[in-house]
Amino acid sequence: MVIIQGNIVVSEDEKWNAVISCNKYYDGLFYYAVKTTGIFCRPSCKAKIPLKENILFFNSVDDAIKEGFRPCKLCRPDIKEHNFEPNRELIEKIKEKLIQNYNKPINFRFISKEFGVSISHLTRLFKEYTGLTPNEYVSQIRINKAMQLLSKSNDTILEIAYDVGFKSLYNFYKCFKQNTGIAPKEYRKRNSINEIKV
């Protein structure tokens, strides 16, 4: 890599090496387009590596678009953020769906199909970005909601368990204790703000 008057000049060979290694450190320095598909990408794109003879390099998004190329839907070179991560965006969308539907039965196989990934890939990415499996994440949402209800509502523990999405009182107690260290009844005694029935 050569620096001339504050600008970074990357040789053709270095660009090609960045493409075949999906090197994110070159993102923003150049873009590559594939003649056979009409699409252009960031160097870090995880799409299938094209043949070298089918590639054109561009210094900017505008240059690639002017030549008639479309932005890749996987790496989104048209989005300005340097740290755009498609996988993070995917997980954020799935998290939003889980938050909206936490108290309903959740079928992760159906969700993985909806978002176009395998269930094993979904689980691996979810764990990578949140530190939890999708099941653990939903349980945590349900327990957090239950804690709020135990503190503020007059509903019975059984009603709260069903309201937040648990199908049995046993599972609710087990999960609640794993997450908080105490039983729901004990949590309610310590944190309730009203006269509440148990």
N, C-alpha and C positions, 0 to 999 in steps of 0.2 A: 504494500500500500504506500503510495507516494502522496505527500502533502505539498501542494503548490499554492502559495499565497492564501493560506487558510482553507483552501478547498481540498477535499479528499479525492484523489484520483485512483480508481481501482482498475487494474489491468483486466483484460478479457479472461485470462486464465484464472485469475483470482475470483472473478465473478462466477465463472463456471464451477469452481471448487466450492464457493459459498452456496450455490444452488444445489449441488449434489449432496452437500452435508447439511442442508436446511439451516444454515447459520443465521440466527436471529440478529447477530451483531451487525450484519450488513443491511438490515431493514432500514429503509429510508435513504440509503446511499445510492441504491439503484433498484430497478424493477426488471423482471424478465417476462417476455411475451412468447407464446408458443404459436407459431404460424399455422399449425394444423388445427388448432382448436379456436383460435381467435381470442384467447384469454391471456391476461397478464397477471403476474403474481409478485409477492414479496419473496426475497431470497429464502426466508424461513418456511415457505409453504410446504405442507406435508403431502400435497398431491403427488401423484406418480411422476417420477422424474422423466422429462421428455428427452428425446434424442438431441444431442448438442447442435446438429445441423438445422434443427427446427426452431432454434431460439434466437430472439432478438433482445438486446439490452436497451433499456431506457433510463434516463437520469431522473425522470419525474413521472407522476401519474398522468399529468396533462399531455406529455409527449406521447405516452402509450395510447391514450384515448384519441388523440389527434390522428394517429395512424390506424384507427379503426378497431383497436382491441378493447375487449370488455373486462372489467375487474373480476377476478376470481371470487366465487361465493364462499370458498373455504377460508382463505387467508385475508380477504377483504382489504386489498391495497388502497382502496378509495377512502377508507376510514383513516383519519389523521393521526389518532393515537398511536404512538410508537410501540406501546406495549399491548396492542390488541391481541387478545387470546380467545380464539373461537371456543375452546373447551370451557374456559371460565364463563363465557357468555351462556353457553349451553347449560351449565350447572346452575347459574343464576336463574335461568328461565324455569328449570325443573324445581328449584327451591321455591320459587314464587307459586308454582302450581301446587306443591305440597302444603305450603302455608295456607293457601286458599281452600284446600280440601282436607285438612288434617283430621277433621271429625267424621269423615266419610270412609267407607272401605277403600283402600288404595291397592290397585293392581299394578305392580312395578313392571310386569311384562307388557301390559297395555301402554304404560307411560314410555317405556323404552321404544316401543314401536312408533308411538306418536312423534317422538323426537328423532327417529331414524338411527338409533344405535342399539347394539345388542345389550341384553340385561347385564352381562358380565362387564362390558365396557362401561356402561352407566355406573355400575357399582364401583369399579376401579377409579373412574374419574371423580365420582362423588367423594370417595374416601380421600383421594389426593387433594381435593380442594377444600373439604370441610373437616377432615379428620374423622368423619363418621360414615357409616353405611347409610343408604337411604332409609332403611327401617329404623336405625338408631336416631336419625334426624327427625323422623315423624314422631317417634316416641318422645323425644325431647320437647317438641312443640306441644304435644298433648299434655305432658307433665307440667310445662310452664303455664299452660292455660288452666290446668286443674289447680295449680297453686294459687292463681289469681282468684278462681272461683271459691276455693276453700277459705280464702281470707275475706272475701267480700260478699258472697251470696249466702242465702239461707237454704240452698238445695242440699239434699242428703248426699252422702259420699257416693252411694250407688247412682244417683241421678247425674252427679258430676262425671263419674267414670264413663257412663254412656254418652253424655253430652260431648265429651272431648274425643270420643271415637273408640274407646275400649269396648270389647265385646264381652268381657267377663270381669267381675270384681276381683277375682284372684290375680289375673294378669295386671290389672290396674295397681293393686297393692304391691305386687312384685316389682313392677317397673318404677313405681313411685319411690319405693324404698331404695332401689338401686341408684336412682338419680339424686335423691335428697338425703339419704341416710336415715330417714325416719318414716313411720307410717303416716298415711293421710290424716288419721284422727289426731295423732300427736301434732302434726303440722298445723292443723286447724286450731288446736288449743293454744299453741304458741303465737299464732299470727292472726287470729280472727279479730275483726273490728266490731262485730255485732254479737248479739245473743243468737247463736246458731245451733240448729238441731243436728245431731249426728246420727 
